[in-house]
């Protein structure tokens, strides 16, 4: 049996339908709620981070439904924060990811920010250092970490020098150039894209460098820095990881193709930085993030395998790790 609607309801139906259509239209116009993402830096802002700042400034994270908060590292370090879920993503280095995984921290490298190692040992030109064996009898200034000792020793020995004659001074976070000029130590480890640019192009100092990448017959190449996430986030929300990495890759491609604009974006976010240094550094890194913009971030198993073996041989780690579980290219576009 059919039920008749009350006459007054029949009169109201057109108005109710119109109201429903209006509400639906309003719903369509409302923007989707952006997912909050925390990204932890490894240090104060610099050109290694340019792609992330570019992606945020250009609105590419918002296009992916994400709002990104960039924070500086806490006392516990990036790897611990990301593993614990205190940050969704972070910037680390391969020499930290390998021991972190050996110690049970479930962090995974999602992308290599720079394709090849861009760090060097540097000394004043007056020291007469032209090759690794010339470091014998000199003093290295650094943080006192075992990786520093292992790299210097391997380079000196591989080139026919006596690594036991190298002395080490723990100097921490100081102006390395001043210390070398005051003869507190003779050589240090720097990143070419920052201090290397500052010494040569900004300050015009007479320095000599021994780039690590020139001695891969003695020491391995490795990825520094990298973008990491926790295994838990990857398993629970792979779509978020993919969306974040696609926008981030777009940001780094932008930094490769538009280094001047990328430098301006970084300086707007961190105006305390030296503008001349940032612009020169951005230009330097534009051709070193990747040989091909479409391949930005891609990591090779051989690089991870050789460096992990080097750490164990040098006594910096004890047990081997599952290298294939330490990194992935799955979330790169």
C-alpha positions in Angstrom: 0.0 0.0 0.0 1.4 3.4 -0.9 1.6 6.1 1.8 0.6 9.6 0.9 2.9 12.5 2.1 1.2 15.3 4.0 0.2 18.2 1.8 2.4 20.7 3.7 5.4 18.4 3.2 4.7 18.2 -0.5 4.8 22.0 -0.7 8.1 22.0 1.1 9.8 19.4 -1.1 11.0 21.8 -3.8 12.6 24.1 -1.2 14.2 21.1 0.6 15.6 19.8 -2.6 17.0 23.2 -3.5 18.5 23.5 0.0 20.1 20.1 -0.4 21.6 21.0 -3.7 23.0 24.2 -2.2 24.6 22.4 0.6 26.1 19.9 -1.7 27.5 22.7 -3.9 28.9 24.3 -0.8 30.5 21.0 0.2 32.1 20.8 -3.2 33.6 24.2 -2.8 35.1 23.5 0.6 38.8 22.7 0.4 40.0 19.3 1.6 41.6 19.4 5.0 45.4 19.5 4.7 47.3 16.7 6.4 49.9 18.1 8.9 53.5 16.9 8.3 56.5 17.6 10.4 59.9 17.7 8.6 63.0 17.8 10.8 66.3 19.3 9.6 69.7 17.9 10.4 71.2 21.4 11.1 70.2 25.0 10.6 68.7 25.8 7.2 71.1 25.6 4.3 71.1 24.8 0.6 70.9 21.1 1.2 67.3 21.8 2.2 66.5 24.1 -0.7 64.1 21.6 -2.4 61.9 21.3 0.7 61.7 25.1 1.1 61.0 25.5 -2.6 58.2 22.9 -2.6 56.6 24.6 0.4 56.9 28.1 -1.0 55.5 27.0 -4.4 52.5 25.4 -2.9 53.3 21.9 -4.1 52.8 20.3 -0.7 49.4 21.9 -0.5 48.6 20.6 -4.0 49.3 17.1 -2.5 47.0 17.8 0.4 49.9 18.4 2.9 50.9 21.3 5.1 54.6 21.0 6.1 56.1 22.4 9.3 59.9 22.5 9.0 61.7 22.2 12.4 65.3 22.1 13.5 66.7 19.0 15.2 66.2 18.4 18.9 68.7 17.1 21.4 67.9 13.5 20.7 68.8 13.7 17.0 66.8 13.3 13.8 66.9 9.5 13.6 65.4 9.0 17.1 62.7 11.6 16.5 61.7 10.0 13.2 61.8 6.4 14.5 59.6 7.5 17.5 57.1 9.3 15.2 57.9 12.7 16.7 58.6 13.8 13.2 57.2 12.3 10.0 60.3 12.9 7.9 63.8 14.2 8.5 67.2 14.8 7.0 70.0 12.4 8.0 73.2 11.0 6.6 74.1 7.4 5.5 76.7 7.3 8.2 74.0 7.8 10.8 71.3 5.5 9.2 73.5 2.4 9.2 74.4 2.4 12.9 70.9 3.5 13.8 69.5 0.4 12.1 72.2 -1.8 13.7 70.9 -0.5 17.0 67.3 -1.3 16.1 66.0 2.1 15.1 63.6 1.5 12.2 64.5 4.4 9.9 64.6 4.1 6.1 66.3 6.4 3.6 63.8 7.6 1.0 66.1 9.7 -1.2 69.6 10.8 -1.6 69.6 14.6 -1.7 72.9 14.8 -3.5 73.9 12.1 -5.9 77.6 11.8 -5.0 79.6 12.7 -1.9 80.5 16.4 -2.0 82.8 16.7 1.0 86.5 17.1 1.2 89.5 17.5 3.5 90.8 21.1 3.3 94.0 22.9 4.3 95.6 26.2 3.7 97.6 26.4 0.6 100.7 27.2 2.7 100.6 23.8 4.3 102.0 22.1 1.2 99.4 19.4 1.1 98.8 18.1 -2.4 97.7 14.5 -1.8 96.6 12.2 1.1 100.1 11.0 2.1 101.0 14.6 2.7 98.6 14.5 5.7 101.1 12.3 7.6 102.6 14.3 10.5 99.8 16.9 10.3 97.0 17.6 12.8 93.4 17.0 11.9 90.8 19.2 13.6 87.3 17.8 14.0 84.6 16.4 16.2 86.6 13.4 17.4 84.3 10.9 15.7 85.6 7.4 14.8 84.4 7.9 11.2 86.8 10.9 10.8 89.7 8.9 12.1 88.8 5.9 9.8 88.6 8.0 6.7 91.8 10.0 7.3 93.7 6.9 8.2 92.5 4.9 5.2 93.3 7.8 2.8 96.8 8.3 4.2 97.7 4.6 4.2 96.2 4.0 0.8 98.5 6.7 -0.6 101.6 5.3 1.0 101.8 7.5 4.1 101.9 6.5 7.7 98.5 7.1 9.3 99.9 6.7 12.8 101.7 10.0 12.5 98.5 12.0 12.0 97.4 13.8 15.2 93.8 14.6 16.1 92.4 17.7 17.9 88.8 17.8 19.0 87.5 21.3 18.1 83.7 20.9 17.7 81.6 23.6 16.0 84.1 26.5 15.4 85.2 28.6 12.5 87.7 26.1 11.0 89.4 28.7 8.9 90.4 30.8 11.9 91.8 27.7 13.7 93.9 26.8 10.6 95.2 30.3 10.3 96.2 30.3 13.9 97.9 27.0 13.4 95.8 25.1 16.0 95.4 22.3 13.4 96.3 21.8 9.8 93.3 20.3 8.0 89.6 19.7 8.5 86.6 18.0 6.9 84.2 20.3 5.1 81.2 20.1 2.8 82.2 21.7 -0.5 78.8 23.1 -1.2 78.9 25.3 2.0 82.2 25.9 3.7 84.1 25.1 0.5 82.1 27.8 -1.3 82.6 30.2 1.6 86.4 29.8 1.7 87.0 30.0 -2.0 84.2 32.1 -3.7 83.1 34.3 -0.8 86.3 34.9 1.1 88.8 34.2 -1.7 91.1 32.2 0.6 94.0 30.2 -0.7 93.1 26.6 0.2 93.6 23.2 -1.2 91.0 20.4 -1.0 91.2 16.6 -1.2 87.7 15.6 -2.3 86.6 12.3 -1.0 85.0 11.4 -4.4 88.5 11.6 -6.0 89.7 8.7 -3.9 87.0 6.0 -4.2 89.7 3.4 -4.8 90.6 3.9 -1.1 87.3 4.9 0.5 83.7 4.4 -0.5 81.3 6.9 -1.9 78.2 7.4 0.3 75.0 9.4 0.5 75.1 12.5 2.7 72.5 13.9 3.2 69.4 11.7 2.8 65.7 12.1 3.6 64.4 9.5 6.1 61.1 8.2 7.4 60.2 5.5 9.9 59.1 2.0 9.0 55.9 2.5 10.9 54.8 5.5 8.8 55.8 3.7 5.6 53.7 0.7 6.5 50.7 2.7 7.9 50.4 5.6 5.5 52.3 4.9 2.2 50.1 7.4 0.4 51.3 10.2 2.6 54.9 9.2 2.1 54.4 9.1 -1.7 52.6 12.4 -1.8 55.3 14.1 0.3 58.2 12.6 -1.7 56.6 13.5 -5.1 56.2 17.2 -4.0 59.7 17.2 -2.5 61.3 15.7 -5.7 59.5 18.5 -7.6 61.1 21.0 -5.2 64.6 19.7 -5.8 64.1 19.6 -9.6 63.1 23.3 -9.3 66.3 23.9 -7.3 68.3 22.2 -10.0 66.7 24.2 -12.8 66.3 27.6 -11.0 69.1 27.9 -8.5 68.7 31.7 -8.2 65.0 31.5 -7.3 65.6 28.6 -5.0 68.3 30.7 -3.2 65.8 33.6 -2.8 63.2 31.3 -1.4 65.7 29.9 1.2 66.8 33.4 2.1 63.2 34.5 2.6 62.7 31.6 5.0 66.1 32.1 6.7 67.1 35.8 6.3 70.0 35.4 8.8 72.0 33.4 6.2 74.7 35.0 4.1 73.1 35.9 0.8 76.3 35.7 -1.3 77.1 32.3 0.2 73.6 30.9 -0.4 73.4 32.0 -4.0 76.9 30.6 -4.8 76.1 27.4 -3.0 72.7 27.0 -4.8 74.5 27.4 -8.1 77.1 24.8 -7.1 74.6 22.2 -6.0 72.3 22.7 -8.9 74.5 20.4 -11.0 75.2 18.0 -8.2 71.8 17.1 -6.8 71.6 14.6 -9.7 73.0 14.2 -13.2 69.4 14.1 -14.5 66.6 16.0 -12.8 64.2 13.1 -13.4 66.6 10.8 -11.4 66.8 13.0 -8.4 66.9 11.0 -5.1 67.6 7.6 -6.6 69.9 5.4 -4.5 72.1 2.5 -5.6 72.4 -0.8 -3.7 76.2 -0.9 -4.4 76.8 2.4 -2.7 74.9 1.3 0.4 76.6 -2.1 0.4 80.1 -0.8 0.1 79.7 1.9 2.7 78.1 -0.5 5.2 81.0 -2.9 4.8 83.5 0.0 5.3 81.9 0.9 8.6 82.2 -2.7 9.9 85.8 -3.1 8.6 86.7 0.2 10.4 85.0 -1.1 13.6 82.4 1.6 13.6 79.6 -1.0 13.6 79.7 -4.6 14.7 76.9 -6.6 13.2 75.9 -6.4 9.5 72.5 -4.9 8.7 70.0 -5.8 6.0 71.2 -3.1 3.5 68.2 -3.5 1.2 65.9 -2.7 4.1 67.8 0.5 4.9 66.7 2.4 1.8 64.0 2.5 -0.9 63.4 4.2 -4.2 59.8 3.2 -4.1 58.4 6.6 -3.3 60.3 8.6 -5.8 58.2 9.8 -8.8 
